[in-house]
Amino acid sequence: MSKDTIVALHAEHQGRWKNREELAERMIALMGQLYREKNIVVTVYGRSLINRSVIQILKAHRRTRVLDVELSVVNTFPILEALAKVENIGTGEVDLGKLAVEFKEKGGDIDAFVADAVKSLKGNAAEVELKDVVLYGFGRIGRILARLMISQSGLGRGLNLKAIVVRKSSDGDLEKRASLLRRDSIHGPFAGTISVDEENEAIIANGNFIKVIYASNPSEVDYTAYGISNALVIDNTGKWRDSEGLAQHLQCPGAARVILTAPGKGEMKNVVFGVNQADILDEDKIISAASCTTNAITPTLKVLHDKYTVLNGHVETVHSFTNDQNLIDNYHKADRRGRAATLNMVITETGAAKAVAKALPALQGKLTGNSVRVPTPNVSLAILNLTLDKEVDREEVNEYIRQISIGSSLQGQIGYTNSTEVVSSDFIGSRTAGVFDAQATITAGNRLTAYVWYDNEVGYSCQVLRIAEQMAGVSYPKVPAEKNA
């Protein structure tokens, strides 16, 4: 290769990059306008582009390579421009990526194409009624839920984080809790600004006034005293796991419904969004969002059962350690969990396999499960060893799951990777409930071994918020409409 060729390639790639940066910058303004004026949330293959930086927008487009889609802002910017011209359009979620791919295939007049694509979003932009939300507890899941809700507070998502309830531990408690929200060793710094209002005992995050209520149990709290009414309480303490214990929240003035961020006991509904969220009825006051592992594996098990019929199987989870374990050897009421979490692999029980049946009754009694806690702080791996009703081909399974992850109603629950180089840390921050690893798939006759990665903090928290949105009555029509998985 000659020197002149190298110089020319350098200039070509630099020019292409600068052009795409400029388009992404212009997209940010248009997307903000669409949201503010028409309450339209813009996505690329299910990933929101609202409040994203130039680099994040470009990376969101680059990610579509895993879906075998060649897509860049060069393709989506004209779609966005045409969308901004559409008049009398109502609230909705518009996927620029899918529309861009469809337009590349069909061609024609782009303004007419986009206007026709979004014609189902008729009427003026709807004013979203915000639902008051209270986080009862402010540990790992509580703080991630707070980050997610705050990041969406300007998106009309319907959830309004009004307060957190914690026990006061010591002087400087408020500043310490704000600091834990501000800085995170795994997920990095908070995206925005955080300050503390000591006088009013509140945290101010990106303009959101979040009252910190100090209480030792629910009976001490009157939410109406803080201007909170008809609130959705998300209990992330794990202290109460049955309906009787969680019903204490409903005795608090201003509280209306409860979500438990742990597997519920007894007859409580355990919901995995994407699988059985239709089971949530208006009269249901207490719902469990099941566990992170149950959320990670149930969507994949559902679609595999739909196509191949699962006869039986075993689920082994390689799970990051949690705060429930000890840093160094000390007494623990559970077997083995007293041994140092950062130094050992620890075999422990998991109810995730059995809990699958609560969301997917067709698999009742068909799965066993166990877990190995390992010395990593986040991201876990579920290994599904399944016996199916028919012989199965590796490439067929991988392509089937890939298609589910691209455009079905489960695209928010089932991610897909076909890289030979990914490791656990690559999935930190993943917002899908689980990510199917195609390279790891093993088949032999009617036996299938599938591997599913999951961010057991962020991925699970996103599932909790999807349930919260449904319980809050927030529903956004999608363009193009999703296909049932």
C-alpha positions in Angstrom: 0.0 0.0 0.0 1.4 3.3 -1.0 1.9 6.4 1.1 -0.6 8.3 -0.9 -3.2 5.6 -0.4 -2.6 5.6 3.4 -3.0 9.4 3.5 -6.1 9.2 1.4 -7.6 6.6 3.7 -6.8 8.6 6.8 -8.6 11.7 5.3 -11.5 9.5 4.2 -12.2 8.0 7.6 -11.7 11.2 9.4 -14.1 13.0 7.1 -16.7 10.2 7.5 -16.4 10.3 11.3 -16.8 14.1 11.4 -19.8 13.9 9.2 -21.5 11.4 11.5 -20.6 13.4 14.5 -22.3 16.5 13.0 -25.4 14.5 12.1 -25.6 13.1 15.7 -25.4 16.6 17.0 -28.3 17.7 14.8 -30.2 14.6 15.9 -30.0 15.6 19.5 -31.8 18.9 18.9 -34.5 17.3 16.8 -35.1 14.4 19.3 -35.4 16.9 22.1 -37.9 18.9 20.1 -40.0 15.8 19.3 -40.1 14.9 22.9 -40.9 18.3 24.3 -43.5 19.2 21.7 -45.0 15.8 20.8 -43.9 13.4 23.6 -42.2 11.1 21.1 -39.4 8.9 22.4 -36.9 8.0 19.6 -35.1 4.7 19.7 -32.8 2.5 17.6 -33.7 -1.1 17.8 -35.3 -0.6 21.2 -32.6 1.6 22.7 -33.7 5.1 23.6 -31.6 7.9 22.1 -33.1 10.6 24.4 -30.6 12.3 26.6 -27.7 10.5 24.9 -24.4 12.1 23.9 -23.0 12.1 20.4 -20.8 9.2 21.1 -23.6 7.2 22.7 -25.8 7.8 19.7 -23.1 6.6 17.3 -22.4 3.5 19.4 -26.1 2.7 19.6 -26.1 2.6 15.8 -22.9 0.6 15.7 -24.4 -2.0 18.0 -26.8 -3.1 15.3 -24.0 -5.0 13.7 -24.8 -7.9 16.0 -28.2 -8.0 14.4 -26.6 -8.2 10.9 -27.9 -4.7 10.2 -25.6 -2.1 8.6 -26.9 1.2 10.1 -25.5 4.6 10.8 -26.8 8.1 11.5 -26.6 8.7 7.7 -29.6 6.3 7.4 -31.6 7.4 10.5 -31.1 11.2 10.3 -33.4 11.6 7.2 -36.0 9.5 9.0 -35.8 11.7 12.0 -36.1 14.9 9.8 -39.2 13.5 8.2 -40.7 12.5 11.5 -40.3 16.1 12.8 -42.4 17.3 9.9 -45.4 15.1 10.7 -48.2 17.1 12.1 -51.0 16.0 14.5 -49.0 13.1 15.9 -49.6 11.6 19.3 -47.5 10.1 22.0 -45.4 7.1 21.1 -42.1 5.4 20.7 -40.6 5.5 17.2 -37.7 3.2 16.2 -35.6 5.0 13.7 -33.4 2.0 13.1 -36.2 -0.3 12.0 -37.8 2.4 9.9 -34.5 3.2 8.2 -34.0 -0.5 7.3 -37.5 -0.8 6.0 -37.1 2.4 3.9 -33.8 1.1 2.4 -35.7 -1.9 1.1 -38.8 0.0 -0.2 -37.4 3.4 -1.3 -39.7 6.1 -2.5 -40.5 9.5 -1.0 -39.2 9.5 2.6 -41.6 12.1 4.0 -44.6 10.0 2.7 -43.0 6.8 4.0 -42.6 8.2 7.5 -46.0 9.9 7.6 -47.6 6.5 6.7 -45.5 4.6 9.2 -46.6 6.7 12.1 -50.2 7.2 11.1 -51.3 5.0 14.0 -50.1 7.7 16.4 -53.0 10.0 15.8 -54.0 13.1 17.8 -52.2 15.6 19.9 -49.4 14.6 22.2 -50.9 13.3 25.4 -50.1 14.8 28.7 -48.7 12.0 30.8 -50.1 11.8 34.4 -47.1 11.2 36.7 -47.3 8.4 39.2 -45.7 9.1 42.6 -43.1 6.5 43.4 -41.4 5.7 46.8 -38.3 3.6 47.1 -38.5 1.7 50.4 -34.8 0.9 50.9 -31.8 2.4 49.2 -29.3 -0.4 48.6 -27.8 -1.7 45.4 -31.2 -2.1 43.6 -32.7 0.9 45.2 -30.0 3.2 44.0 -30.0 1.8 40.5 -33.8 2.2 40.3 -33.3 5.8 41.4 -30.7 6.4 38.7 -32.9 4.9 36.0 -36.0 6.9 37.1 -34.1 10.1 37.3 -32.6 9.6 33.8 -36.1 9.2 32.5 -37.7 12.0 34.6 -37.8 14.3 31.5 -39.1 11.6 29.2 -42.7 11.5 30.2 -42.3 8.0 31.4 -45.0 8.5 34.1 -42.9 7.6 37.1 -42.1 10.4 39.5 -39.6 9.5 42.2 -40.8 11.5 45.2 -39.1 9.9 48.2 -36.9 7.2 49.6 -37.4 5.6 53.0 -34.4 4.4 55.1 -33.3 4.0 58.6 -31.1 6.8 59.9 -27.8 5.3 60.7 -25.6 8.2 62.0 -24.7 11.9 61.6 -24.0 12.7 58.0 -26.4 10.0 56.9 -28.0 12.2 54.1 -24.6 13.2 52.6 -23.4 9.6 52.7 -26.5 8.3 50.9 -26.2 11.1 48.3 -22.6 10.2 47.8 -23.5 6.5 47.2 -25.9 7.7 44.5 -23.3 10.0 43.0 -20.5 7.5 42.8 -20.7 3.8 42.0 -17.7 1.5 41.9 -19.3 -0.7 39.2 -21.6 1.6 37.2 -19.5 4.7 37.4 -20.5 8.3 38.2 -24.1 9.5 38.2 -25.0 11.2 34.9 -25.8 14.6 36.1 -25.7 16.7 39.3 -26.6 15.8 42.8 -26.8 18.1 45.8 -28.1 17.7 49.4 -30.8 19.9 51.1 -29.9 19.3 54.7 -32.7 21.6 56.0 -35.4 19.7 54.2 -33.7 16.3 54.4 -33.7 15.8 50.6 -31.5 14.8 47.7 -31.7 17.0 44.6 -30.8 15.0 41.5 -31.0 16.6 38.1 -33.7 18.9 39.4 -35.7 16.1 41.1 -36.5 16.9 44.7 -36.3 13.5 46.5 -37.5 13.5 50.1 -35.5 11.3 52.4 -37.9 9.8 55.0 -36.3 8.3 58.1 -38.3 5.4 59.5 -37.7 2.0 61.1 -40.8 0.4 59.7 -43.8 1.3 57.4 -46.1 2.0 60.3 -44.1 5.2 61.0 -44.7 6.8 57.6 -47.5 9.1 56.5 -46.7 9.9 52.8 -49.4 12.4 52.5 -47.5 14.6 55.0 -44.9 15.0 52.2 -47.4 15.7 49.4 -47.3 12.1 48.2 -50.5 10.4 47.2 -51.7 7.2 45.6 -48.0 6.1 45.5 -46.4 3.0 44.1 -44.0 1.7 46.8 -41.0 -0.3 45.6 -39.7 -2.4 48.5 -36.1 -3.3 47.8 -35.1 -4.3 51.3 -36.1 -7.9 51.0 -37.2 -7.8 54.7 -40.8 -8.9 53.9 -41.4 -11.5 51.2 -45.1 -12.4 51.8 -48.3 -10.5 51.3 -48.9 -10.1 55.0 -45.6 -8.4 55.6 -45.8 -6.2 52.5 -49.3 -5.2 53.3 -47.9 -3.0 56.0 -47.0 -0.5 53.3 -50.7 -0.3 52.3 -51.6 0.9 55.8 -49.5 4.0 55.2 -51.5 7.1 54.1 -50.6 7.9 50.6 -49.5 4.4 49.5 -51.6 2.5 47.0 -49.6 -0.4 45.5 -46.4 -2.3 46.3 -43.7 -4.0 44.2 -41.3 -6.4 45.8 -37.9 -6.6 44.2 -37.4 -10.2 45.3 -39.2 -13.6 44.8 -42.5 -13.5 46.6 -43.7 -16.2 48.9 -47.1 -17.9 49.0 -49.8 -17.0 46.5 -48.3 -13.6 45.6 -48.0 -13.1 41.8 -44.4 -13.3 40.6 -44.1 -11.3 37.4 -41.4 -11.5 34.7 -42.1 -8.6 32.4 -42.4 -9.8 28.8 -43.7 -13.2 29.9 -46.7 -12.8 32.3 -47.2 -9.1 32.9 -50.7 -9.6 31.6 -51.4 -11.4 34.9 -51.3 -8.0 36.7 -54.8 -6.8 37.3 -56.1 -3.5 38.5 -57.1 -5.0 41.8 -53.7 -6.4 42.5 -52.1 -4.3 45.3 -48.9 -6.3 45.8 -46.7 -7.8 43.1 -43.3 -9.5 43.2 -40.9 -8.8 40.4 -39.3 -12.2 41.1 -35.4 -12.4 41.1 -32.7 -11.2 38.8 -32.0 -14.8 37.7 -35.7 -15.7 37.1 -36.0 -12.6 34.9 -32.9 -13.4 33.0 -33.8 -17.0 32.1 -37.6 -17.1 31.9 -37.9 -15.1 28.6 -35.4 -17.4 26.9 -37.0 -20.5 28.3 -40.4 -19.3 27.1 -39.4 -18.9 23.5 -37.4 -22.2 23.5 -40.4 -24.0 25.0 -42.7 -22.4 22.4 -40.6 -23.7 19.5 -39.1 -27.0 20.8 -41.0 -27.9 24.0 -38.8 -28.3 27.1 -39.2 -31.7 28.7 -36.9 -31.1 31.6 -33.7 -29.3 32.5 -31.2 -28.0 35.0 -30.3 -24.3 35.5 -26.8 -23.5 36.9 -26.1 -19.9 37.7 -22.6 -18.5 38.0 -23.6 -15.5 40.1 -21.6 -12.5 41.3 -21.3 -12.2 45.1 -23.8 -9.9 46.8 -24.0 -7.9 50.1 -25.7 -10.9 51.6 -22.3 -12.6 51.8 -19.3 -11.8 54.0 -16.2 -10.1 52.8 -14.1 -12.4 55.0 -15.0 -15.5 56.9 -17.7 -14.8 59.6 -20.9 -16.3 60.9 -23.8 -16.5 58.4 -27.1 -18.2 59.0 -27.0 -19.8 55.5 -24.7 -22.7 54.6 -21.3 -21.7 53.1 -22.3 -18.0 52.7 -20.2 -17.1 55.7 -17.0 -17.8 53.8 -15.1 -14.9 52.2 -17.1 -13.8 49.1 -14.1 -12.2 47.4 -11.8 -15.2 47.8 -14.1 -18.2 47.1 -16.5 -19.8 44.7 -19.5 -20.6 47.0 -22.1 -23.3 46.1 -25.5 -22.1 47.3 -29.1 -22.7 46.6 -31.3 -20.7 44.2 -35.0 -20.8 43.9 -34.9 -19.3 40.4 -35.5 -22.6 38.5 -38.6 -23.4 40.5 -39.7 -19.8 40.4 -39.8 -19.9 36.6 -43.0 -21.9 36.9 -44.7 -19.0 38.7 -44.3 -16.9 35.5 -44.4 -19.8 33.1 -46.6 -22.6 34.4 -45.9 -24.8 31.4 -42.5 -25.6 33.0 -43.9 -26.5 36.4 -41.8 -29.3 37.9 -39.5 -29.6 34.9 -36.5 -27.6 36.1 -33.9 -28.0 38.9 -31.4 -25.4 39.8 -28.3 -24.4 41.8 -25.9 -21.5 42.0 -22.2 -20.8 42.4 -21.4 -17.4 43.8 -18.1 -16.2 42.4 -15.6 -13.4 43.2 -16.9 -10.8 40.8 -19.1 -7.8 41.9 -21.6 -7.8 39.0 -22.9 -9.7 35.9 -23.9 -13.3 36.2 -24.2 -16.2 33.8 -27.1 -18.8 33.6 -26.4 -22.1 32.0 -29.5 -23.8 30.7 -29.1 -27.6 30.2 -32.3 -28.7 28.5 -33.9 -31.8 27.1 -36.2 -31.0 24.3 -39.1 -32.8 22.6 -37.3 -32.9 19.3 -33.8 -32.8 17.8 -32.3 -29.4 17.6 -29.7 -27.7 15.4 -27.2 -25.2 16.8 -27.4 -22.7 14.0 -31.2 -22.9 13.9 -31.5 -22.2 17.6 -29.1 -19.2 17.4 -30.9 -17.7 14.4 -34.2 -18.2 16.1 -33.1 -16.3 19.2 -31.4 -13.6 17.1 -34.6 -12.9 15.3 -36.5 -12.8 18.7 -34.0 -10.2 19.9 -34.3 -8.0 16.9 -37.9 -7.1 16.6 -40.2 -9.2 18.8 -42.2 -8.1 21.9 -39.3 -9.7 23.9 -36.5 -7.5 22.4 -36.3 -5.7 25.8 -35.9 -9.0 27.6 -33.7 -11.1 25.3 -30.4 -9.7 24.0 -28.0 -11.5 21.7 -24.3 -11.7 21.2 -22.3 -13.7 18.7 -18.8 -12.4 19.7 -16.0 -14.9 20.4 -14.4 -12.4 22.8 -17.0 -11.2 25.2 -16.6 -11.7 29.0 -18.7 -10.8 32.0 -17.6 -7.2 32.3 -18.8 -6.5 28.8 -22.4 -6.8 30.0 -22.2 -4.2 32.8 -25.0 -1.8 32.2 -26.9 -4.1 29.9 -30.6 -3.2 30.1 -32.0 -6.4 28.7 -33.0 -9.1 31.3 -30.6 -11.5 29.7 -28.2 -11.8 26.7 -28.0 -15.0 24.8 -24.5 -16.0 23.9 -24.7 -17.7 20.5 -21.0 -18.7 20.5 -21.5 -20.9 23.6 -24.6 -22.8 22.3 -24.1 -26.6 22.4 -26.5 -29.1 20.8 -26.6 -32.9 20.7 -29.7 -34.6 19.4 -32.5 -33.3 21.6 -30.1 -31.8 24.1 -29.4 -28.1 24.3 -27.1 -26.1 26.5 -27.6 -22.4 26.3 -25.7 -19.6 28.0 -27.4 -16.4 29.1 -25.4 -13.4 30.6 -27.2 -10.8 32.7 -26.4 -7.7 34.6 -28.0 -8.8 37.9 -28.3 -5.2 39.0 -29.2 -3.0 36.0 -30.9 -5.6 33.8 -33.1 -6.6 36.7 -33.9 -3.0 37.7 -35.1 -2.3 34.2 -37.5 -5.2 34.5 -38.8 -3.8 37.8 -39.4 -0.4 36.1 -41.3 -2.0 33.2 -43.6 -3.6 35.8 -43.9 -0.2 37.6 -44.8 1.5 34.3 -47.5 -1.0 33.7 -48.9 -0.6 37.2 -48.8 3.1 36.8 -50.9 2.8 33.6 -48.1 4.0 31.3 -48.4 2.5 27.8 -46.7 3.8 24.7 -47.6 2.5 21.2 -44.5 1.5 19.3 -43.7 2.2 15.6 -43.1 -0.2 14.0 -45.4 -2.4 16.0 -43.6 -5.2 17.8 -44.3 -8.8 16.7 -45.4 -11.3 19.4 -42.5 -13.6 20.4 
